[in-house]
């Protein structure tokens, strides 16, 4: 509708004409933004509509802090919030391209300080580090894994109302521990305390082995490291991928190296749960990779040579020992049985993993710290990982019982 045609209608005020025209223009802009977002996310129009109902305008806004005052109020729906505002987090690996980017090369937020500001403006209140390196031209220099660097980071966290909950950092690979590894591990604990981390861990499984003997060694090491971390007031955690939920080779005929070739049906991490110390060894379930395990690791060969099946249940695994999972990676996926993992990684809230059901079933309300993660968020558009972070925050905030 043109301004001229609208003003010709009897009884209509010029101010109302302008407001109507502005509203129409805004709707057109939102549709254009939504179409651009749909193209970037690779979603159908139907899935985009389902993913962005009630929040399309907000997700189209740039990450300039404009959402800071409206993030929670704009969340649709009623009922109990499933992820409280103070528990909405992101692992910085998701936006690693922005952190490692030369801030002199682009106006898009780059380096730790500017990226933390942008994430806080979206509404995030927690972050998980994935190391402490950034571009050399960013404020503070390339390597902030020092006492001085940690104090700088802590200042930026505090300035933006952010709490650092964890870090995927150094876990000694050797066992028994060397003096050098022990000293380095203690330095990482010192840095963690400066940053105010409640948890410190790794992005890897305790071991990549399929054999019981190697998991026994891993438990001995993690029990020792966990006790050292506990003395510093920090919970040590291991992050798990799908392989950790594959079946342990612990029985049957031995191979040429004297190793068992069949399984009793116990999954590797289930065995580790039992032999690690629950007081000092904790876990971060990557919920995406747990669903990949559900898709991939369904069968094993029993000691008698028979084929057995057992479908993995991520939620039941958590509920059986809920307080050992202080952290989650809230990573979403669209079902795709044609690919090896069974899922394609997508922004949080745009996939098929039932996060509403998962978070609703948790009994320890306010205990868990879910961190949005998306390995493939960086892309050719330098703003993409931050745009995905904003979209994912909105979906996490919108979850209601």
C-alpha positions in Angstrom: 0.0 0.0 0.0 1.4 3.4 -1.0 1.4 6.4 1.4 -0.7 8.4 -1.1 -3.4 5.7 -1.3 -3.5 5.3 2.5 -3.8 9.0 3.2 -6.8 9.3 0.8 -8.9 7.0 3.1 -11.4 9.1 5.2 -10.7 9.4 8.9 -7.1 8.1 8.8 -4.5 10.2 10.5 -1.1 10.9 8.8 0.7 9.4 11.8 -1.3 6.2 11.4 -0.5 6.1 7.7 3.2 6.4 8.5 3.0 3.7 11.2 1.2 1.3 8.8 3.8 1.9 6.1 6.6 1.4 8.5 5.0 -1.8 9.8 4.6 -3.1 6.3 8.2 -2.3 5.5 9.4 -4.0 8.6 7.5 -7.2 7.7 9.0 -7.2 4.3 12.5 -6.8 5.8 11.9 -9.6 8.2 10.8 -11.9 5.4 13.9 -11.0 3.5 16.1 -11.7 6.6 14.3 -14.9 7.2 14.9 -16.1 3.7 18.6 -15.2 4.0 18.7 -17.1 7.3 16.9 -20.1 5.7 19.5 -20.2 2.9 22.4 -20.1 5.4 21.0 -22.8 7.6 20.0 -25.0 4.8 16.5 -25.4 6.1 13.2 -25.8 4.3 10.7 -23.0 4.7 8.5 -25.2 6.8 11.4 -26.1 9.2 12.5 -22.4 9.3 8.9 -21.4 10.3 8.8 -23.9 13.0 12.3 -22.9 14.2 11.7 -19.2 14.3 8.0 -18.6 15.2 7.8 -15.6 17.4 11.5 -14.8 17.2 12.2 -14.1 13.5 12.7 -10.4 14.0 15.1 -10.8 16.9 17.3 -13.3 15.1 17.6 -11.0 12.1 19.1 -8.3 14.3 22.9 -7.8 14.3 24.9 -8.9 17.4 25.5 -5.4 18.7 24.1 -5.8 22.1 20.6 -4.7 20.9 19.1 -7.9 22.3 20.6 -7.6 25.8 17.5 -6.0 27.3 14.9 -8.0 25.4 16.3 -11.5 25.2 14.3 -13.0 28.0 11.1 -11.0 27.5 10.9 -12.0 23.8 11.0 -15.7 24.5 7.7 -17.2 23.5 5.6 -19.6 25.6 4.5 -19.9 29.1 5.4 -22.3 31.9 8.6 -23.2 33.7 11.8 -22.2 32.0 13.8 -25.4 31.2 17.1 -23.6 31.0 17.3 -20.8 33.6 18.8 -17.5 32.2 21.9 -17.9 34.4 22.5 -21.4 33.0 22.4 -20.5 29.2 25.9 -21.1 28.0 28.1 -21.6 24.9 31.5 -23.2 24.4 33.8 -20.8 22.6 34.9 -23.5 20.2 31.6 -22.7 18.4 32.8 -19.2 17.6 36.5 -20.1 17.3 36.8 -18.4 13.9 35.8 -15.1 15.5 38.2 -15.5 18.4 41.1 -16.4 16.1 40.3 -13.7 13.5 42.4 -10.6 13.0 40.3 -7.8 14.4 42.0 -5.4 12.0 40.6 -7.3 9.0 36.8 -7.0 9.7 34.2 -5.0 11.7 32.7 -8.3 12.9 33.6 -8.9 16.6 36.9 -10.7 16.8 39.2 -11.7 19.6 38.2 -12.7 23.1 37.1 -9.3 24.4 34.8 -8.3 21.5 33.4 -11.8 21.1 32.6 -12.0 24.9 30.8 -8.7 24.6 28.8 -9.9 21.6 27.8 -13.1 23.4 26.7 -11.3 26.5 24.6 -8.9 24.3 22.8 -12.0 23.0 21.9 -13.0 26.5 24.4 -15.7 27.3 25.6 -15.8 30.9 28.0 -18.7 30.8 30.9 -19.7 28.6 33.2 -22.7 28.3 36.7 -22.1 27.0 38.4 -24.3 24.4 41.8 -23.0 25.1 43.1 -19.5 25.6 44.5 -18.5 22.2 43.4 -15.7 20.0 44.8 -13.7 17.1 48.0 -11.8 17.9 46.4 -8.5 17.0 43.6 -8.9 19.5 43.8 -7.1 22.8 46.1 -9.0 25.1 48.0 -10.8 22.4 47.9 -14.3 21.0 48.4 -16.5 24.2 46.3 -15.8 27.3 47.2 -19.1 29.0 49.2 -17.2 31.6 48.4 -15.7 35.0 48.4 -12.2 33.4 46.3 -13.4 30.5 43.8 -15.1 32.9 43.4 -11.9 34.9 42.7 -10.0 31.6 40.1 -12.6 30.6 38.5 -12.5 34.1 38.1 -8.8 33.8 36.3 -9.1 30.5 34.1 -11.8 31.8 33.2 -9.7 34.9 32.6 -6.6 32.7 30.0 -8.5 30.7 28.3 -10.4 33.5 29.7 -13.8 32.3 30.6 -16.8 34.3 33.3 -19.2 32.9 32.2 -22.7 33.8 34.8 -24.9 32.2 37.7 -25.3 29.8 38.8 -28.0 27.3 42.4 -27.8 28.2 45.5 -29.9 29.3 45.0 -33.4 30.6 48.3 -35.3 30.9 48.6 -38.1 28.4 51.3 -39.9 30.1 50.8 -42.3 33.0 52.4 -42.4 35.6 52.6 -38.6 35.6 55.9 -37.0 34.8 57.0 -34.1 36.9 56.6 -31.7 33.9 53.0 -32.9 33.3 52.1 -32.6 36.9 53.5 -29.0 37.1 51.7 -28.0 33.9 48.4 -29.5 35.2 48.8 -27.5 38.4 49.3 -24.3 36.4 46.1 -25.0 34.5 44.3 -25.2 37.9 45.8 -21.9 38.9 44.5 -20.3 35.7 41.2 -21.9 36.2 40.9 -20.4 39.7 41.7 -17.0 38.4 39.0 -17.3 35.8 36.5 -18.6 38.4 36.0 -21.9 36.7 33.9 -24.4 38.6 35.1 -27.2 36.3 38.1 -28.1 34.2 38.4 -30.9 31.7 39.1 -32.1 28.2 37.4 -32.4 24.9 38.4 -36.1 24.6 37.3 -39.4 26.0 39.4 -40.9 28.9 40.8 -43.3 26.3 40.1 -44.2 22.7 40.7 -47.9 23.4 38.1 -50.7 23.2 39.8 -52.8 25.8 39.1 -53.1 29.5 42.8 -53.0 30.6 43.2 -49.5 29.0 40.1 -48.2 30.7 41.5 -49.5 34.0 44.6 -47.4 33.5 42.5 -44.4 32.5 40.5 -44.6 35.7 43.6 -44.7 37.8 44.9 -41.6 36.1 41.6 -39.7 36.3 41.1 -40.6 39.9 44.5 -39.1 40.7 44.0 -36.0 38.6 40.5 -35.5 40.0 41.7 -35.6 43.5 44.3 -33.0 42.7 41.7 -30.8 41.1 39.3 -31.2 44.0 42.0 -29.9 46.4 42.0 -26.8 44.2 38.2 -26.6 44.5 37.6 -27.6 40.9 35.6 -30.5 39.4 37.5 -32.4 36.8 35.4 -33.6 33.8 35.8 -35.6 30.6 33.8 -34.8 27.5 32.5 -37.8 25.6 31.9 -38.7 21.9 30.0 -41.6 20.4 32.9 -44.0 20.6 32.8 -43.9 24.4 29.4 -45.5 24.3 30.5 -48.4 22.0 30.7 -51.8 23.6 33.8 -52.8 25.7 35.8 -55.8 24.4 36.1 -57.7 27.6 35.5 -61.4 26.8 35.5 -64.2 24.3 38.5 -65.7 22.3 41.7 -63.7 22.4 43.3 -62.2 19.2 47.0 -62.6 18.2 47.9 -59.9 20.7 46.1 -61.6 23.6 43.2 -59.2 23.6 39.5 -60.1 23.9 37.4 -60.1 20.8 33.9 -60.1 22.2 31.7 -58.2 24.6 29.7 -58.8 27.7 27.4 -56.0 26.6 28.9 -53.3 28.8 29.6 -50.0 27.2 33.0 -48.5 27.6 31.9 -45.5 29.5 29.5 -47.5 31.6 32.5 -49.5 32.8 34.4 -46.3 33.5 31.5 -44.9 35.6 31.9 -47.8 37.9 35.6 -47.8 38.3 36.2 -44.0 38.5 35.7 -42.1 41.8 32.3 -40.4 41.7 33.6 -37.8 44.2 36.3 -36.4 41.9 35.6 -37.6 38.3 32.8 -35.9 36.5 31.3 -35.9 32.9 30.1 -33.6 30.2 27.7 -35.4 27.9 27.7 -34.1 24.4 24.0 -34.8 23.7 24.5 -34.8 19.9 27.2 -37.4 20.1 25.2 -39.5 22.5 22.4 -39.6 19.9 25.0 -40.6 17.3 25.9 -43.5 19.6 22.2 -44.4 19.8 22.3 -44.6 16.0 25.6 -46.3 15.5 26.4 -48.6 18.5 23.4 -51.0 18.6 24.9 -54.4 18.3 27.7 -56.5 19.7 29.0 -60.1 19.6 28.4 -61.9 22.9 30.9 -64.2 24.5 29.2 -67.2 22.9 29.5 -65.7 19.5 25.8 -64.7 19.2 24.8 -61.4 17.8 23.1 -59.2 20.4 21.4 -55.8 20.1 21.1 -53.0 22.7 19.9 -49.5 21.8 21.7 -46.7 23.8 19.5 -44.3 25.8 21.3 -41.0 26.5 18.7 -39.7 29.0 18.6 -42.9 31.0 22.4 -42.8 31.2 22.3 -39.3 32.7 19.4 -40.0 35.1 21.2 -43.0 36.5 24.0 -40.7 37.8 22.7 -37.2 37.3 25.0 -35.4 39.7 28.1 -36.7 37.7 27.0 -34.7 34.7 27.4 -31.0 35.7 27.9 -30.0 32.1 26.2 -30.7 28.8 27.0 -29.8 25.2 23.7 -28.8 23.8 24.4 -29.6 20.2 21.5 -30.2 17.7 21.2 -32.4 14.7 18.8 -33.2 11.9 18.3 -36.9 11.3 20.0 -38.2 8.2 20.4 -42.0 8.1 22.3 -41.7 4.9 25.4 -40.4 6.7 27.7 -42.3 9.0 26.7 -40.5 12.2 23.0 -40.5 11.4 22.7 -36.7 12.0 23.7 -33.5 10.3 24.8 -30.8 12.8 22.6 -27.7 12.8 22.0 -24.7 15.1 20.4 -25.5 18.5 16.6 -25.7 18.2 16.5 -26.3 14.4 17.1 -30.1 14.5 15.4 -33.3 15.5 17.0 -34.0 18.9 14.3 -33.7 21.6 15.8 -31.2 24.0 12.4 -30.3 25.4 12.0 -33.9 26.6 15.6 -34.3 27.7 15.7 -31.1 29.9 12.1 -31.7 31.2 13.1 -35.1 32.5 16.1 -33.9 34.5 15.4 -34.0 38.3 18.3 -31.9 39.6 16.8 -28.6 38.6 19.3 -25.7 38.2 22.3 -28.0 38.6 23.3 -28.7 35.0 25.1 -26.2 32.8 24.2 -26.7 29.1 26.7 -25.2 26.6 25.5 -24.6 23.0 28.0 -26.1 20.6 28.1 -26.4 16.9 31.3 -27.7 15.3 30.4 -26.5 11.8 29.2 -23.0 12.8 32.1 -21.1 11.2 31.6 -20.6 7.5 32.5 -18.4 4.5 30.5 -15.6 6.0 32.6 -14.2 8.8 29.4 -13.4 10.8 27.9 -16.8 10.5 29.1 -18.5 13.8 27.9 -15.5 15.8 24.6 -15.4 13.9 24.1 -19.1 14.7 25.0 -18.4 18.3 22.3 -15.8 18.5 19.7 -18.0 16.9 20.6 -20.9 19.2 20.4 -18.7 22.3 16.9 -17.7 21.4 15.8 -21.3 21.0 17.4 -22.3 24.3 15.7 -19.4 26.1 12.4 -20.4 24.5 12.3 -23.9 26.0 9.4 -24.2 28.4 7.9 -27.1 30.3 
